[in-house]
Amino acid sequence: MDKSDAKKLLGGEFSFFFDNIDPIIQELKLEKNAKILDVGTGEGKMAITLALKNYRVLTGELESDESQYAKRDWLGSAKKAEVDHLITYTPFNAEKMPFENGSFDIVFISGALHHIKDGQAAFNESVRVIKTNGKICIFEPNLHAIGIIRGRKFPDHPDPVDPRDFNHVKKLSLEIKKTSFYDAYIFQKGV
Ligand SMILES: C[S@@+](CC[C@H](N)C(=O)[O-])C[C@H]1O[C@@H](n2cnc3c(N)ncnc32)[C@H](O)[C@@H]1O
């Protein structure tokens, strides 16, 4: 399906997300067959965005998560956009991932790091599961965005976190890009 048709079908919130995130994904210049992990499936906005750009994605969230942020109908949305065949779901705990060292070219954590109890463990695990020269791309809503999320959708939404706070030990190189809604922290694992 054409991206603009998918955006129309999935609605304004998805469309806004896609337009915010797409330029950053383009700048990452991922290989066509890149091994991609999406941490924290939620509504599936990140996974569906990647799939609409023809990437295969492995995504998952904490099986025991009974919060309003989990077990959303991401599959229904993926089917609507006709990209469900590109997305594989497996439940996992980001704090202790069931993946081998160096399994992925990139890990995305979009709007999810501030929901993970032990963010440091999730960051360390992300570093472990990416290849040498692999990347971790973390999208955290900015303070303006948090106000909108709390006002329109989730009044008790937690504060964003600063992923740099988790990089003191591993000291990965970092590039920060800002959109109107998200701050993107792009870490790269050196040799
Ligand atoms: C707001 S949602 C993320 C939005 C989603 N990335 C999207 O694009 O629509 C937060 C997600 O973090 C997940 N999460 C929270 N703690 C987790 C953990 N320890 N391991 C894996 N996922 C976790 C929740 O289950 C939920 O899926």
The ligand as an ORCA input file, in Angstrom:
! r2SCAN-3c Opt
* xyz 0 1
  C       3.945      3.800     25.019
  S       4.374      2.174     24.541
  C       5.573      2.437     23.279
  C       4.991      2.955     21.977
  C       5.395      2.144     20.785
  N       6.839      2.034     20.641
  C       4.798      2.626     19.479
  O       5.553      2.911     18.532
  O       3.560      2.709     19.379
  C       5.413      1.596     25.845
  C       5.792      0.138     25.659
  O       6.886     -0.218     26.519
  C       6.668     -1.562     26.902
  N       7.499     -1.944     28.041
  C       7.481     -1.463     29.318
  N       8.397     -2.121     30.065
  C       9.004     -3.035     29.241
  C      10.019     -4.000     29.419
  N      10.629     -4.184     30.592
  N      10.360     -4.772     28.368
  C       9.763     -4.610     27.157
  N       8.801     -3.698     26.928
  C       8.420     -2.930     27.963
  C       5.173     -1.587     27.184
  O       4.705     -2.907     27.309
  C       4.674     -0.857     25.939
  O       4.568     -1.740     24.877
*
